[in-house]
Amino acid sequence: MDSDAATEHLDVLVVGAGLSGVGAACQLVRRRPGSTFAVLEARGATGGTWDLFRYPGVRSDSDMYTLGYSFRPWRGGQAIADGASIRQYVQDTAREFGVDERTRFHHRVVSAEFSTATARWTVRVERPAAGGGTETVTMTCGFLLSCTGYYRYDAGYSPQFPGLEEFTGAGGRVVHPQHWPTDLDTHGKRVVVIGSGATAVTLVPNLAREAAHVTMLQRSPSWVLALSSRDHLADRLRGKVPEGISYPLVRAKHVALATATYQFSRRRPQAARRWLRAKVAEKLPAGFDVDRHFTPRYDPWDQRVCFVPDGDLFRALRSQAASVVTDGIDTFTPRGIRLTSGAELDADVVVTATGLDLLFLGGVDLAVDGERIDPAQSVVYRGMMLSGVPNFAFALGYTNASWTLKVDLVTEHVCRLLALMDRRGHRVVRPGTPTDPARRPLIDLDAGYVRRAAGRLPQQGAASPWRLRQNYPADRWTLKHRRVADRALEFS
Protein backbone atom coordinates (compact mmCIF):
# COMPACT_ATOMS: atom_id res chain seq x y z
CA MET A 1 0.00 0.00 0.00
CA ASP A 2 1.08 3.66 -0.41
CA SER A 3 1.43 5.81 2.66
CA ASP A 4 -0.30 9.18 2.83
CA ALA A 5 2.34 10.58 5.16
CA ALA A 6 3.71 14.01 4.25
CA THR A 7 6.74 13.92 2.01
CA GLU A 8 9.99 14.36 3.91
CA HIS A 9 12.80 16.38 2.28
CA LEU A 10 16.50 16.04 3.07
CA ASP A 11 19.62 17.56 1.59
CA VAL A 12 21.19 14.15 0.94
CA LEU A 13 19.91 10.58 0.92
CA VAL A 14 22.52 7.85 1.31
CA VAL A 15 21.39 4.43 0.09
CA GLY A 16 23.02 1.55 1.96
CA ALA A 17 24.47 1.18 5.47
CA GLY A 18 27.44 -1.01 4.70
CA LEU A 19 31.11 -0.09 4.70
CA SER A 20 30.53 2.50 1.95
CA GLY A 21 27.30 4.00 3.27
CA VAL A 22 28.59 4.43 6.80
CA GLY A 23 31.77 5.99 5.43
CA ALA A 24 29.77 8.40 3.27
CA ALA A 25 27.53 9.40 6.17
CA CYS A 26 30.56 10.00 8.41
CA GLN A 27 32.04 12.27 5.75
CA LEU A 28 28.79 14.28 5.71
CA VAL A 29 28.93 14.59 9.50
CA ARG A 30 32.59 15.65 9.41
CA ARG A 31 32.52 17.97 6.41
CA ARG A 32 28.93 19.20 6.12
CA PRO A 33 27.61 19.44 9.67
CA GLY A 34 24.70 21.67 8.65
CA SER A 35 23.30 19.28 6.05
CA THR A 36 20.27 17.13 6.65
CA PHE A 37 20.61 13.53 5.57
CA ALA A 38 19.45 9.99 6.23
CA VAL A 39 20.83 6.55 5.45
CA LEU A 40 18.32 4.08 4.01
CA GLU A 41 19.14 0.41 4.54
CA ALA A 42 17.06 -2.42 3.05
CA ARG A 43 18.22 -4.94 5.63
CA GLY A 44 17.90 -4.77 9.39
CA ALA A 45 21.49 -4.13 10.43
CA THR A 46 24.54 -2.00 9.75
CA GLY A 47 27.49 -3.66 8.07
CA GLY A 48 26.40 -4.60 4.55
CA THR A 49 28.60 -7.40 3.21
CA TRP A 50 30.16 -7.93 6.62
CA ASP A 51 26.79 -8.48 8.26
CA LEU A 52 25.37 -10.62 5.44
CA PHE A 53 28.21 -13.12 4.98
CA ARG A 54 28.51 -15.54 7.91
CA TYR A 55 30.27 -18.55 6.41
CA PRO A 56 33.15 -20.14 8.38
CA GLY A 57 36.29 -18.03 8.31
CA VAL A 58 34.75 -15.12 6.41
CA ARG A 59 37.36 -12.39 6.29
CA SER A 60 38.66 -9.48 4.28
CA ASP A 61 40.94 -10.12 1.33
CA SER A 62 42.47 -6.69 1.95
CA ASP A 63 44.49 -5.35 4.87
CA MET A 64 42.52 -3.39 7.44
CA TYR A 65 44.91 -0.43 7.37
CA THR A 66 43.53 0.42 3.94
CA LEU A 67 40.11 -1.23 4.22
CA GLY A 68 39.56 0.83 7.37
CA TYR A 69 38.50 4.45 7.07
CA SER A 70 41.12 7.17 6.69
CA PHE A 71 39.42 9.19 9.45
CA ARG A 72 39.09 6.37 12.01
CA PRO A 73 42.15 4.17 12.51
CA TRP A 74 41.87 0.38 12.66
CA ARG A 75 43.11 -0.62 16.10
CA GLY A 76 42.79 -4.39 15.83
CA GLY A 77 45.85 -6.60 16.01
CA GLN A 78 45.11 -8.50 12.81
CA ALA A 79 45.90 -6.83 9.50
CA ILE A 80 43.75 -9.43 7.70
CA ALA A 81 40.64 -9.38 9.87
CA ASP A 82 37.69 -11.72 10.25
CA GLY A 83 34.19 -10.70 9.20
CA ALA A 84 32.85 -10.25 12.74
CA SER A 85 35.66 -7.83 13.61
CA ILE A 86 35.05 -5.80 10.45
CA ARG A 87 31.30 -5.69 11.14
CA GLN A 88 32.00 -4.46 14.67
CA TYR A 89 34.39 -1.81 13.33
CA VAL A 90 31.73 -0.49 10.90
CA GLN A 91 29.05 -0.47 13.60
CA ASP A 92 31.33 1.24 16.12
CA THR A 93 32.20 3.88 13.52
CA ALA A 94 28.50 4.51 12.84
CA ARG A 95 27.86 4.88 16.56
CA GLU A 96 30.84 7.19 17.15
CA PHE A 97 29.73 9.63 14.44
CA GLY A 98 26.01 9.39 15.22
CA VAL A 99 25.26 7.72 11.89
CA ASP A 100 23.33 4.92 13.60
CA GLU A 101 20.75 7.49 14.74
CA ARG A 102 20.22 8.64 11.14
CA THR A 103 19.93 5.14 9.67
CA ARG A 104 16.49 3.78 8.79
CA PHE A 105 16.47 0.02 8.58
CA HIS A 106 14.14 -2.08 6.42
CA HIS A 107 13.84 0.86 4.03
CA ARG A 108 14.37 -0.40 0.48
CA VAL A 109 14.70 2.20 -2.26
CA VAL A 110 12.63 1.13 -5.26
CA SER A 111 12.92 4.07 -7.64
CA ALA A 112 14.12 7.65 -7.86
CA GLU A 113 13.19 10.38 -10.35
CA PHE A 114 14.90 13.74 -10.69
CA SER A 115 13.01 16.90 -11.63
CA THR A 116 15.14 19.61 -13.19
CA ALA A 117 12.39 22.16 -12.48
CA THR A 118 12.53 21.57 -8.73
CA ALA A 119 16.15 20.35 -8.55
CA ARG A 120 15.00 17.42 -6.43
CA TRP A 121 14.95 13.67 -6.44
CA THR A 122 11.64 12.01 -5.59
CA VAL A 123 12.49 8.67 -4.02
CA ARG A 124 10.02 5.81 -3.51
CA VAL A 125 10.84 3.64 -0.52
CA GLU A 126 9.31 0.38 0.68
CA ARG A 127 9.22 -0.14 4.44
CA PRO A 128 7.25 -2.20 7.00
CA ALA A 129 3.75 -0.89 7.66
CA ALA A 130 2.51 -0.35 11.20
CA GLY A 131 -0.30 -2.87 10.82
CA GLY A 132 1.83 -5.49 9.06
CA GLY A 133 2.89 -5.93 5.48
CA THR A 134 4.68 -3.14 3.64
CA GLU A 135 3.96 0.39 2.62
CA THR A 136 5.51 2.70 0.05
CA VAL A 137 6.52 6.16 1.15
CA THR A 138 7.92 9.08 -0.83
CA MET A 139 10.93 11.14 0.19
CA THR A 140 12.71 13.94 -1.63
CA CYS A 141 16.34 15.04 -1.56
CA GLY A 142 18.65 17.46 -3.28
CA PHE A 143 21.42 14.90 -3.82
CA LEU A 144 21.26 11.10 -4.03
CA LEU A 145 24.30 9.03 -3.07
CA SER A 146 24.19 5.30 -3.80
CA CYS A 147 26.41 3.13 -1.60
CA THR A 148 24.91 -0.25 -2.42
CA GLY A 149 28.00 -2.00 -3.78
CA TYR A 150 27.59 -3.91 -6.99
CA TYR A 151 26.15 -7.34 -6.20
CA ARG A 152 22.77 -8.78 -5.30
CA TYR A 153 22.23 -9.26 -1.60
CA ASP A 154 19.26 -11.62 -1.86
CA ALA A 155 21.01 -14.35 -3.87
CA GLY A 156 24.44 -15.38 -5.11
CA TYR A 157 25.26 -17.00 -8.41
CA SER A 158 24.66 -20.74 -8.65
CA PRO A 159 24.97 -22.57 -11.99
CA GLN A 160 22.32 -25.11 -12.94
CA PHE A 161 24.11 -28.36 -12.13
CA PRO A 162 22.61 -31.52 -13.67
CA GLY A 163 21.50 -34.20 -11.23
CA LEU A 164 21.35 -31.85 -8.26
CA GLU A 165 17.98 -33.19 -7.14
CA GLU A 166 19.40 -36.72 -7.04
CA PHE A 167 22.05 -35.60 -4.58
CA THR A 168 19.71 -33.64 -2.33
CA GLY A 169 17.03 -36.35 -2.60
CA ALA A 170 19.51 -38.87 -1.21
CA GLY A 171 20.19 -36.66 1.81
CA GLY A 172 23.04 -34.53 0.48
CA ARG A 173 23.08 -30.85 1.31
CA VAL A 174 23.94 -27.95 -0.99
CA VAL A 175 24.62 -24.46 0.39
CA HIS A 176 25.79 -21.14 -1.03
CA PRO A 177 28.23 -19.11 1.11
CA GLN A 178 26.15 -15.95 0.71
CA HIS A 179 23.40 -17.52 2.81
CA TRP A 180 25.16 -19.87 5.19
CA PRO A 181 22.64 -21.90 7.26
CA THR A 182 23.11 -21.65 11.01
CA ASP A 183 22.15 -25.31 11.46
CA LEU A 184 24.78 -26.71 9.08
CA ASP A 185 27.07 -29.17 10.85
CA THR A 186 30.10 -30.30 8.84
CA HIS A 187 31.78 -32.19 11.68
CA GLY A 188 33.01 -35.52 10.35
CA LYS A 189 31.39 -34.87 6.95
CA ARG A 190 32.86 -35.12 3.47
CA VAL A 191 32.68 -31.61 2.03
CA VAL A 192 33.23 -30.45 -1.54
CA VAL A 193 33.72 -26.72 -2.12
CA ILE A 194 33.07 -25.79 -5.76
CA GLY A 195 35.14 -22.75 -6.72
CA SER A 196 38.64 -21.35 -6.70
CA GLY A 197 38.15 -17.70 -5.72
CA ALA A 198 38.62 -15.86 -2.45
CA THR A 199 35.55 -17.46 -0.83
CA ALA A 200 36.64 -21.01 -1.66
CA VAL A 201 40.20 -20.31 -0.57
CA THR A 202 38.83 -19.06 2.77
CA LEU A 203 36.31 -21.86 3.31
CA VAL A 204 38.55 -24.85 2.64
CA PRO A 205 41.02 -24.48 5.55
CA ASN A 206 38.30 -23.44 7.96
CA LEU A 207 35.99 -26.35 7.13
CA ALA A 208 38.96 -28.75 7.20
CA ARG A 209 39.32 -28.23 10.94
CA GLU A 210 36.20 -30.31 11.64
CA ALA A 211 35.20 -32.08 8.43
CA ALA A 212 36.36 -35.60 7.62
CA HIS A 213 37.86 -34.20 4.42
CA VAL A 214 37.41 -31.10 2.27
CA THR A 215 37.93 -31.05 -1.50
CA MET A 216 38.28 -27.82 -3.40
CA LEU A 217 36.83 -28.61 -6.84
CA GLN A 218 37.80 -26.04 -9.43
CA ARG A 219 37.23 -25.88 -13.14
CA SER A 220 40.36 -23.74 -13.42
CA PRO A 221 42.76 -22.35 -10.79
CA SER A 222 43.22 -18.84 -9.45
CA TRP A 223 46.37 -16.98 -8.53
CA VAL A 224 46.94 -17.17 -4.77
CA LEU A 225 49.57 -15.71 -2.45
CA ALA A 226 50.26 -16.35 1.24
CA LEU A 227 50.50 -13.26 3.44
CA SER A 228 50.98 -12.70 7.15
CA SER A 229 47.75 -11.86 8.95
CA ARG A 230 49.64 -9.29 11.05
CA ASP A 231 51.50 -6.17 10.02
CA HIS A 232 54.95 -6.18 11.62
CA LEU A 233 55.50 -2.44 11.14
CA ALA A 234 52.20 -1.69 12.88
CA ASP A 235 53.12 -4.06 15.71
CA ARG A 236 56.49 -2.32 16.21
CA LEU A 237 54.97 1.17 16.18
CA ARG A 238 51.95 0.40 18.38
CA GLY A 239 52.29 2.17 21.74
CA LYS A 240 55.58 3.81 20.76
CA VAL A 241 54.51 6.26 18.07
CA PRO A 242 51.39 8.47 18.21
CA GLU A 243 48.48 6.97 16.27
CA GLY A 244 48.18 10.12 14.17
CA ILE A 245 51.61 9.30 12.74
CA SER A 246 51.70 5.50 12.78
CA TYR A 247 48.33 4.86 11.13
CA PRO A 248 48.97 7.03 8.02
CA LEU A 249 52.47 5.56 7.78
CA VAL A 250 51.29 1.94 7.83
CA ARG A 251 48.43 2.82 5.49
CA ALA A 252 50.86 4.45 3.05
CA LYS A 253 53.10 1.39 3.16
CA HIS A 254 50.20 -0.89 2.16
CA VAL A 255 49.09 1.47 -0.60
CA ALA A 256 52.63 1.57 -2.00
CA LEU A 257 53.04 -2.22 -1.91
CA ALA A 258 49.65 -2.85 -3.52
CA THR A 259 50.26 -0.27 -6.24
CA ALA A 260 53.75 -1.56 -7.00
CA THR A 261 52.61 -5.19 -7.11
CA TYR A 262 49.73 -4.38 -9.43
CA GLN A 263 51.83 -2.27 -11.78
CA PHE A 264 54.56 -4.92 -11.87
CA SER A 265 51.96 -7.59 -12.72
CA ARG A 266 50.45 -5.55 -15.54
CA ARG A 267 53.75 -4.46 -17.06
CA ARG A 268 55.68 -7.71 -16.65
CA PRO A 269 53.04 -10.45 -16.53
CA GLN A 270 55.42 -13.32 -17.29
CA ALA A 271 57.74 -12.33 -14.46
CA ALA A 272 54.75 -11.97 -12.13
CA ARG A 273 53.53 -15.44 -13.13
CA ARG A 274 56.91 -16.98 -12.34
CA TRP A 275 57.12 -15.20 -8.99
CA LEU A 276 53.62 -16.20 -7.86
CA ARG A 277 54.13 -19.80 -8.95
CA ALA A 278 57.40 -19.99 -7.02
CA LYS A 279 55.79 -18.56 -3.86
CA VAL A 280 53.02 -21.17 -4.04
CA ALA A 281 55.44 -24.04 -4.71
CA GLU A 282 57.34 -23.10 -1.53
CA LYS A 283 54.22 -23.80 0.54
CA LEU A 284 53.21 -27.13 -1.00
CA PRO A 285 54.53 -30.67 -0.54
CA ALA A 286 57.17 -32.02 -2.90
CA GLY A 287 55.64 -33.47 -6.04
CA PHE A 288 52.45 -31.39 -5.84
CA ASP A 289 51.17 -30.52 -9.32
CA VAL A 290 51.51 -26.75 -9.01
CA ASP A 291 51.00 -26.11 -12.71
CA ARG A 292 47.68 -27.94 -12.84
CA HIS A 293 46.17 -26.70 -9.59
CA PHE A 294 47.69 -23.26 -8.94
CA THR A 295 48.84 -21.83 -12.30
CA PRO A 296 45.96 -20.13 -14.16
CA ARG A 297 45.79 -19.55 -17.89
CA TYR A 298 45.21 -15.82 -17.34
CA ASP A 299 47.78 -13.29 -16.14
CA PRO A 300 47.86 -11.96 -12.57
CA TRP A 301 45.22 -9.26 -11.98
CA ASP A 302 43.22 -10.17 -15.08
CA GLN A 303 41.26 -11.47 -12.12
CA ARG A 304 41.89 -10.64 -8.47
CA VAL A 305 44.75 -12.39 -6.72
CA CYS A 306 43.47 -14.40 -3.72
CA PHE A 307 45.39 -13.89 -0.50
CA VAL A 308 45.92 -16.72 2.00
CA PRO A 309 46.46 -15.44 5.57
CA ASP A 310 49.40 -17.21 7.19
CA GLY A 311 49.26 -19.86 4.45
CA ASP A 312 46.30 -21.65 6.09
CA LEU A 313 45.12 -23.18 2.80
CA PHE A 314 48.54 -24.67 2.10
CA ARG A 315 48.76 -25.97 5.67
CA ALA A 316 45.46 -27.82 5.20
CA LEU A 317 46.75 -29.32 1.94
CA ARG A 318 50.03 -30.42 3.51
CA SER A 319 48.17 -32.15 6.37
CA GLN A 320 45.93 -33.91 3.82
CA ALA A 321 42.84 -32.59 5.62
CA ALA A 322 42.05 -30.96 2.28
CA SER A 323 42.81 -31.59 -1.37
CA VAL A 324 42.43 -29.83 -4.71
CA VAL A 325 40.81 -31.34 -7.79
CA THR A 326 40.90 -29.46 -11.11
CA ASP A 327 38.21 -30.89 -13.36
CA GLY A 328 34.75 -30.19 -14.76
CA ILE A 329 31.40 -31.36 -13.37
CA ASP A 330 29.52 -33.94 -15.42
CA THR A 331 26.62 -34.42 -13.03
CA PHE A 332 25.64 -34.73 -9.40
CA THR A 333 24.85 -38.27 -8.25
CA PRO A 334 23.18 -39.62 -5.10
CA ARG A 335 26.66 -40.04 -3.58
CA GLY A 336 28.29 -36.80 -4.70
CA ILE A 337 29.68 -35.48 -7.98
CA ARG A 338 30.81 -37.26 -11.13
CA LEU A 339 33.53 -35.33 -12.91
CA THR A 340 34.14 -34.80 -16.59
CA SER A 341 37.11 -37.17 -16.34
CA GLY A 342 34.80 -39.92 -15.07
CA ALA A 343 36.15 -39.83 -11.51
CA GLU A 344 33.68 -39.43 -8.63
CA LEU A 345 33.85 -37.31 -5.51
CA ASP A 346 31.85 -38.61 -2.55
CA ALA A 347 30.22 -35.81 -0.58
CA ASP A 348 27.79 -35.20 2.25
CA VAL A 349 27.84 -31.42 1.82
CA VAL A 350 28.54 -29.39 -1.31
CA VAL A 351 29.29 -25.67 -1.01
CA THR A 352 28.77 -23.71 -4.22
CA ALA A 353 31.36 -20.93 -3.89
CA THR A 354 30.58 -20.06 -7.49
CA GLY A 355 30.49 -16.28 -7.22
CA LEU A 356 28.18 -13.33 -7.13
CA ASP A 357 25.42 -11.85 -9.23
CA LEU A 358 26.05 -8.18 -9.94
CA LEU A 359 23.29 -5.64 -9.44
CA PHE A 360 24.23 -2.04 -10.11
CA LEU A 361 22.76 0.57 -7.72
CA GLY A 362 20.93 -2.15 -5.83
CA GLY A 363 18.42 -2.46 -8.65
CA VAL A 364 16.98 1.04 -8.10
CA ASP A 365 15.16 2.43 -11.17
CA LEU A 366 16.42 5.91 -12.07
CA ALA A 367 14.62 8.50 -14.19
CA VAL A 368 15.26 12.14 -15.08
CA ASP A 369 12.33 14.39 -16.04
CA GLY A 370 10.17 11.39 -16.86
CA GLU A 371 12.79 9.57 -18.96
CA ARG A 372 14.09 6.28 -17.56
CA ILE A 373 17.87 5.98 -17.24
CA ASP A 374 19.51 2.81 -18.52
CA PRO A 375 22.85 2.59 -16.67
CA ALA A 376 24.28 0.45 -19.48
CA GLN A 377 23.93 3.43 -21.84
CA SER A 378 25.71 5.79 -19.45
CA VAL A 379 29.39 6.63 -19.15
CA VAL A 380 31.03 6.96 -15.76
CA TYR A 381 32.49 10.32 -14.76
CA ARG A 382 35.52 10.03 -12.44
CA GLY A 383 34.29 6.63 -11.32
CA MET A 384 31.48 8.23 -9.29
CA MET A 385 28.76 9.83 -11.46
CA LEU A 386 26.74 8.91 -14.56
CA SER A 387 26.71 10.99 -17.74
CA GLY A 388 23.53 13.04 -18.00
CA VAL A 389 22.29 12.16 -14.50
CA PRO A 390 22.10 15.21 -12.20
CA ASN A 391 22.80 15.44 -8.48
CA PHE A 392 23.70 11.79 -8.23
CA ALA A 393 26.83 9.84 -7.29
CA PHE A 394 27.72 6.28 -6.42
CA ALA A 395 30.55 4.72 -4.44
CA LEU A 396 32.41 1.75 -5.92
CA GLY A 397 35.74 0.62 -4.56
CA TYR A 398 38.86 -0.62 -6.31
CA THR A 399 39.24 -4.08 -7.76
CA ASN A 400 43.03 -4.08 -7.35
CA ALA A 401 43.24 -2.54 -3.87
CA SER A 402 41.12 -2.01 -0.77
CA TRP A 403 37.53 -1.05 -1.48
CA THR A 404 37.49 1.78 1.03
CA LEU A 405 40.43 3.65 -0.47
CA LYS A 406 38.26 4.68 -3.42
CA VAL A 407 35.07 5.11 -1.37
CA ASP A 408 36.86 7.54 0.98
CA LEU A 409 37.96 9.63 -1.99
CA VAL A 410 34.55 9.60 -3.69
CA THR A 411 32.53 10.53 -0.63
CA GLU A 412 34.94 13.31 0.33
CA HIS A 413 34.79 14.60 -3.25
CA VAL A 414 30.97 14.62 -3.10
CA CYS A 415 31.23 16.85 -0.03
CA ARG A 416 33.56 19.18 -1.90
CA LEU A 417 31.14 19.25 -4.83
CA LEU A 418 28.19 20.13 -2.58
CA ALA A 419 30.22 22.86 -0.90
CA LEU A 420 31.09 24.35 -4.30
CA MET A 421 27.43 24.36 -5.31
CA ASP A 422 26.52 26.12 -2.08
CA ARG A 423 29.15 28.81 -2.62
CA ARG A 424 28.09 29.45 -6.22
CA GLY A 425 24.36 29.16 -5.64
CA HIS A 426 23.99 26.18 -7.99
CA ARG A 427 21.18 23.70 -7.45
CA VAL A 428 21.97 21.22 -10.23
CA VAL A 429 25.17 19.54 -11.40
CA ARG A 430 25.40 16.89 -14.06
CA PRO A 431 28.21 15.33 -16.09
CA GLY A 432 27.90 15.78 -19.82
CA THR A 433 28.81 13.08 -22.34
CA PRO A 434 32.31 12.33 -23.64
CA THR A 435 32.88 13.40 -27.24
CA ASP A 436 35.12 10.39 -27.93
CA PRO A 437 32.81 7.44 -28.77
CA ALA A 438 35.30 4.81 -27.57
CA ARG A 439 33.98 2.75 -24.66
CA ARG A 440 35.40 0.19 -22.24
CA PRO A 441 33.76 -2.08 -19.63
CA LEU A 442 33.30 -0.48 -16.22
CA ILE A 443 35.09 -3.26 -14.33
CA ASP A 444 38.37 -4.24 -15.96
CA LEU A 445 38.43 -7.85 -14.71
CA ASP A 446 38.05 -11.03 -16.73
CA ALA A 447 36.00 -12.71 -14.01
CA GLY A 448 32.82 -14.70 -14.61
CA TYR A 449 30.62 -12.46 -12.46
CA VAL A 450 31.82 -9.41 -14.43
CA ARG A 451 31.28 -11.02 -17.84
CA ARG A 452 27.76 -12.13 -16.87
CA ALA A 453 26.77 -8.57 -15.95
CA ALA A 454 28.66 -6.61 -18.61
CA GLY A 455 25.48 -5.64 -20.47
CA ARG A 456 23.87 -4.20 -17.33
CA LEU A 457 26.69 -1.98 -16.11
CA PRO A 458 27.65 1.52 -17.25
CA GLN A 459 30.78 1.97 -19.34
CA GLN A 460 33.91 4.04 -19.09
CA GLY A 461 35.42 6.23 -21.75
CA ALA A 462 38.81 6.35 -23.37
CA ALA A 463 40.37 9.24 -21.43
CA SER A 464 40.07 11.28 -18.23
CA PRO A 465 37.69 12.18 -16.67
CA TRP A 466 35.71 9.31 -18.20
CA ARG A 467 38.41 6.70 -17.78
CA LEU A 468 38.33 4.65 -14.59
CA ARG A 469 41.83 4.41 -13.16
CA GLN A 470 42.71 1.59 -10.78
CA ASN A 471 45.35 3.84 -9.28
CA TYR A 472 44.89 5.22 -5.78
CA PRO A 473 47.78 7.75 -5.79
CA ALA A 474 46.52 9.27 -9.05
CA ASP A 475 42.90 9.29 -7.88
CA ARG A 476 43.92 10.83 -4.57
CA TRP A 477 45.47 13.78 -6.39
CA THR A 478 42.49 14.17 -8.72
CA LEU A 479 39.62 13.74 -6.27
CA LYS A 480 41.15 15.22 -3.14
CA HIS A 481 43.30 18.11 -4.36
CA ARG A 482 42.38 19.22 -7.89
CA ARG A 483 39.59 21.74 -8.48
CA VAL A 484 36.11 20.22 -8.39
CA ALA A 485 34.65 21.97 -11.43
CA ASP A 486 35.87 20.93 -14.87
CA ARG A 487 34.61 21.13 -18.43
CA ALA A 488 32.75 17.84 -18.17
CA LEU A 489 30.44 19.12 -15.43
CA GLU A 490 27.42 21.30 -16.17
CA PHE A 491 26.13 23.53 -13.36
CA SER A 492 22.81 25.36 -13.30
Secondary structure by P-SEA (a helix, b strand, c coil): cccccccccccbbbccccaaaaaaaaaaaaccccbbbbbbbcccccccccccccccccccccccccccccccccccccccccaaaaaaaaaaaaaaacccccccccbbbcbbbbbccccccbbbbbbbcccccbbbbbbbbcbbbbccccccccccccccccaaaaaaaabbbbbbcccccccccccccbbbbccccaaaaaaaaaaaccccbbbbccccccbbbbbbcccaaaaaaccccccccaaaaaaaaaaaaaaaaaaaaaacaaaaaaaaaaaaaaaccccccccccccccccccccbbbbbccaaaaaaaaaccccccccccccccccbbbccccbbbbbcbbbcccbbbbbcccbbbbbccccccccccccccccccccccccbbbbbbbcccccaaaaaaaaaaaaaaaaaaaaacccbbbbbbbcccbbbbccccccaaaaaacccbbbbcccccccccccaaaaaaaaccccccccccccc
